[in-house]
Amino acid sequence: MKKNSELKFEDALKRLEQITAMLEEGTAGLDEMLKLYQEGMELLQFCEKKLEEAQQKINILLKKGEGQFAVEEFRAAENSSEEKKVAEDKAEDKSSGELF
């Protein structure tokens, strides 16, 4: 799987659908199915996080209403998301190589 900073939501969702189909077929061996399951769970968490971030940005944009955008709040939310990504990427780099 690509690092989260390189991955797009649509690509993650497409890969998640592929993994789901492979797991439902049940033709892979146990080790392969475990790897697929783990990758699927990581992709699911990534997609949920992206959707949550998008919802937060939408809420900020709607908060002011009547065409007045909360630009400062929107940028703060984007910066916060970027800081979280950097921290998660660092944590992922430290834990790479671990299966579970």
VEXBAFI-554243 format. One record per atom (N, C-alpha, C): residue number from 1; atom name; x, z, y. Coordinates in steps of 0.2 Angstrom, whole numbers, padded with zeros to 4 digits. Each point is the difference from the previous one (the first is absolute). Layout:
NUM; CA; X; Z; Y
...
This chain:
1; N; 0004; 0000; -0006
1; CA; -0004; 0000; 0006
1; C; 0004; 0000; 0006
2; N; -0002; -0004; 0005
2; CA; 0004; 0000; 0007
2; C; 0000; 0007; 0003
3; N; 0005; 0001; 0004
3; CA; -0001; 0006; 0004
3; C; -0006; 0000; 0004
4; N; -0003; 0006; 0002
4; CA; -0006; 0000; 0003
4; C; 0000; -0003; 0007
5; N; 0006; 0000; 0003
5; CA; 0001; -0002; 0007
5; C; -0001; -0008; 0000
6; N; 0002; -0003; -0006
6; CA; -0001; -0007; -0001
6; C; -0006; -0003; -0002
7; N; -0004; 0004; -0003
7; CA; -0006; -0001; -0004
7; C; -0006; -0001; 0005
8; N; -0004; -0005; -0001
8; CA; -0006; -0001; 0004
8; C; -0006; 0002; -0005
9; N; -0005; 0002; 0004
9; CA; -0006; 0003; -0003
9; C; -0003; -0005; -0005
10; N; -0001; -0006; 0002
10; CA; -0003; -0005; -0004
10; C; 0004; -0002; -0007
11; N; 0007; 0000; 0001
11; CA; 0004; -0001; -0006
11; C; 0000; 0006; -0005
12; N; -0001; 0006; 0003
12; CA; 0000; 0006; -0004
12; C; -0007; 0000; -0004
13; N; -0005; -0002; 0003
13; CA; -0007; 0000; -0003
13; C; 0000; -0006; -0005
14; N; 0003; -0005; 0001
14; CA; 0000; -0006; -0005
14; C; 0004; 0003; -0006
15; N; 0006; 0003; 0001
15; CA; 0004; 0002; -0006
15; C; -0004; 0006; -0003
16; N; -0003; 0004; 0003
16; CA; -0004; 0005; -0003
16; C; -0006; -0003; -0005
17; N; -0003; -0005; 0003
17; CA; -0005; -0004; -0004
17; C; 0003; -0003; -0007
18; N; 0006; -0002; 0001
18; CA; 0004; -0003; -0006
18; C; 0002; 0005; -0005
19; N; 0002; 0006; 0003
19; CA; 0002; 0006; -0005
19; C; -0007; 0002; -0003
20; N; -0005; 0001; 0003
20; CA; -0006; 0002; -0003
20; C; -0002; -0005; -0005
21; N; 0000; -0006; 0001
21; CA; -0002; -0005; -0005
21; C; 0005; 0001; -0007
22; N; 0006; 0001; 0002
22; CA; 0005; 0000; -0006
22; C; -0001; 0007; -0004
23; N; -0002; 0005; 0004
23; CA; -0001; 0006; -0004
23; C; -0007; 0000; -0004
24; N; -0005; -0004; 0003
24; CA; -0006; 0000; -0004
24; C; 0001; -0005; -0006
25; N; 0004; -0004; 0000
25; CA; 0001; -0005; -0006
25; C; 0003; 0005; -0005
26; N; 0004; 0004; 0001
26; CA; 0003; 0005; -0005
26; C; 0005; -0003; -0004
27; N; 0003; -0006; 0001
27; CA; 0004; -0004; -0004
27; C; 0008; 0002; 0001
28; N; 0001; 0004; 0005
28; CA; 0007; 0002; 0001
28; C; 0002; 0006; -0004
29; N; 0006; 0001; -0001
29; CA; 0002; 0006; -0004
29; C; -0001; 0007; 0005
30; N; 0001; 0005; -0004
30; CA; -0001; 0007; 0004
30; C; 0005; 0000; 0006
31; N; 0006; -0001; -0001
31; CA; 0005; 0001; 0005
31; C; -0002; -0005; 0006
32; N; -0002; -0006; -0001
32; CA; -0001; -0005; 0005
32; C; -0007; 0003; 0004
33; N; -0005; 0002; -0004
33; CA; -0006; 0002; 0003
33; C; 0001; 0006; 0004
34; N; 0005; 0005; -0002
34; CA; 0001; 0006; 0005
34; C; 0004; -0003; 0006
35; N; 0004; -0005; 0000
35; CA; 0003; -0002; 0006
35; C; -0005; -0003; 0004
36; N; -0004; -0004; -0003
36; CA; -0006; -0004; 0004
36; C; -0004; 0006; 0003
37; N; -0002; 0005; -0003
37; CA; -0004; 0005; 0002
37; C; 0003; 0003; 0006
38; N; 0006; 0002; 0000
38; CA; 0004; 0003; 0005
38; C; 0000; -0004; 0006
39; N; 0002; -0007; -0001
39; CA; 0000; -0004; 0006
39; C; -0007; -0001; 0003
40; N; -0005; 0000; -0004
40; CA; -0007; 0000; 0002
40; C; -0002; 0006; 0005
41; N; 0002; 0006; -0003
41; CA; -0001; 0006; 0004
41; C; 0003; 0000; 0007
42; N; 0007; -0003; 0000
42; CA; 0003; 0000; 0006
42; C; -0003; -0005; 0005
43; N; -0002; -0006; -0003
43; CA; -0004; -0005; 0004
43; C; -0006; 0003; 0003
44; N; -0004; 0004; -0004
44; CA; -0006; 0003; 0002
44; C; 0001; 0004; 0006
45; N; 0005; 0005; -0001
45; CA; 0002; 0004; 0006
45; C; 0001; -0003; 0006
46; N; 0004; -0006; -0001
46; CA; 0002; -0004; 0006
46; C; -0006; -0003; 0003
47; N; -0004; -0003; -0003
47; CA; -0006; -0003; 0002
47; C; -0005; 0005; 0004
48; N; -0001; 0006; -0003
48; CA; -0004; 0005; 0003
48; C; 0003; 0003; 0006
49; N; 0007; 0000; 0001
49; CA; 0003; 0002; 0006
49; C; -0001; -0005; 0005
50; N; 0001; -0006; -0002
50; CA; -0001; -0006; 0005
50; C; -0007; 0000; 0003
51; N; -0005; 0001; -0004
51; CA; -0007; 0000; 0002
51; C; -0001; 0006; 0004
52; N; 0003; 0006; -0001
52; CA; -0001; 0006; 0004
52; C; 0003; -0001; 0007
53; N; 0006; -0004; 0000
53; CA; 0003; -0001; 0006
53; C; -0004; -0005; 0005
54; N; -0003; -0005; -0004
54; CA; -0004; -0005; 0004
54; C; -0006; 0004; 0003
55; N; -0003; 0004; -0004
55; CA; -0006; 0004; 0002
55; C; 0001; 0004; 0006
56; N; 0006; 0003; 0000
56; CA; 0002; 0005; 0006
56; C; 0001; -0005; 0006
57; N; 0003; -0006; -0001
57; CA; 0001; -0004; 0006
57; C; -0007; -0002; 0003
58; N; -0005; -0002; -0005
58; CA; -0006; -0002; 0002
58; C; -0004; 0006; 0004
59; N; 0001; 0006; -0003
59; CA; -0003; 0005; 0003
59; C; 0002; 0001; 0007
60; N; 0007; -0001; 0001
60; CA; 0003; 0001; 0007
60; C; -0003; -0005; 0005
61; N; 0000; -0006; -0003
61; CA; -0003; -0006; 0004
61; C; -0007; 0001; 0002
62; N; -0004; 0003; -0004
62; CA; -0007; 0001; 0001
62; C; -0001; 0006; 0004
63; N; 0004; 0005; 0000
63; CA; 0000; 0006; 0003
63; C; -0002; 0000; 0008
64; N; 0003; -0004; 0003
64; CA; -0001; -0001; 0008
64; C; -0007; -0004; 0001
65; N; -0001; -0005; -0005
65; CA; -0006; -0004; 0001
65; C; -0001; -0004; 0006
66; N; -0005; -0004; 0001
66; CA; -0001; -0004; 0005
66; C; 0006; -0005; 0003
67; N; 0004; -0002; -0005
67; CA; 0005; -0004; 0001
67; C; 0007; 0003; 0003
68; N; -0001; 0006; 0001
68; CA; 0006; 0004; 0002
68; C; 0004; 0002; -0006
69; N; 0006; -0002; -0001
69; CA; 0004; 0002; -0006
69; C; 0005; 0005; 0002
70; N; 0001; 0005; -0005
70; CA; 0004; 0005; 0000
70; C; 0007; -0002; -0002
71; N; 0003; -0004; 0004
71; CA; 0007; -0003; -0001
71; C; 0005; 0005; -0002
72; N; 0000; 0005; 0004
72; CA; 0006; 0005; -0001
72; C; -0001; 0004; -0007
73; N; -0007; 0001; -0002
73; CA; -0001; 0003; -0006
73; C; 0001; -0004; -0006
74; N; -0001; -0007; 0001
74; CA; 0001; -0005; -0005
74; C; 0007; 0000; -0002
75; N; 0004; -0001; 0006
75; CA; 0007; 0000; -0001
75; C; 0003; 0006; -0003
76; N; -0002; 0006; 0001
76; CA; 0002; 0006; -0003
76; C; -0002; 0000; -0007
77; N; -0005; -0002; -0002
77; CA; -0002; -0001; -0007
77; C; 0004; -0005; -0004
78; N; 0002; -0005; 0003
78; CA; 0004; -0005; -0003
78; C; 0007; 0003; -0001
79; N; 0003; 0003; 0005
79; CA; 0006; 0004; 0000
79; C; 0001; 0005; -0006
80; N; -0006; 0004; 0000
80; CA; 0000; 0005; -0005
80; C; 0000; -0003; -0007
81; N; -0004; -0006; -0001
81; CA; 0000; -0004; -0006
81; C; 0007; -0002; -0002
82; N; 0004; -0003; 0005
82; CA; 0007; -0002; -0001
82; C; 0004; 0006; -0002
83; N; 0000; 0005; 0003
83; CA; 0004; 0006; -0002
83; C; -0002; 0002; -0007
84; N; -0006; 0000; -0002
84; CA; -0002; 0002; -0007
84; C; 0003; -0005; -0005
85; N; 0000; -0006; 0002
85; CA; 0003; -0005; -0005
85; C; 0007; 0001; -0001
86; N; 0004; 0001; 0006
86; CA; 0007; 0001; -0001
86; C; 0001; 0006; -0004
87; N; -0003; 0006; 0001
87; CA; 0001; 0006; -0004
87; C; -0002; -0002; -0008
88; N; -0005; -0004; -0001
88; CA; -0002; -0001; -0007
88; C; 0005; -0005; -0003
89; N; 0002; -0005; 0004
89; CA; 0006; -0004; -0003
89; C; 0006; 0004; -0002
90; N; 0002; 0005; 0004
90; CA; 0006; 0004; -0001
90; C; -0002; 0004; -0007
91; N; -0006; 0003; 0000
91; CA; -0001; 0004; -0006
91; C; -0001; -0005; -0006
92; N; -0002; -0006; 0000
92; CA; 0000; -0005; -0005
92; C; 0007; -0001; -0002
93; N; 0004; -0001; 0004
93; CA; 0007; -0002; -0001
93; C; 0003; 0005; -0004
94; N; -0001; 0007; 0001
94; CA; 0003; 0005; -0003
94; C; -0003; 0001; -0007
95; N; -0006; -0002; -0001
95; CA; -0003; 0001; -0007
95; C; 0000; -0006; -0004
96; N; 0003; -0005; 0003
96; CA; 0000; -0007; -0004
96; C; 0004; 0002; -0007
97; N; -0002; -0003; -0005
97; CA; 0003; 0001; -0006
97; C; -0004; 0005; -0005
98; N; -0004; 0004; 0003
98; CA; -0004; 0005; -0003
98; C; -0006; -0004; -0003
99; N; -0002; 0001; -0006
99; CA; -0006; -0003; -0002
99; C; -0006; 0004; 0002
100; N; 0000; 0007; 0000
100; CA; -0006; 0003; 0002
100; C; 0002; 0006; 0005
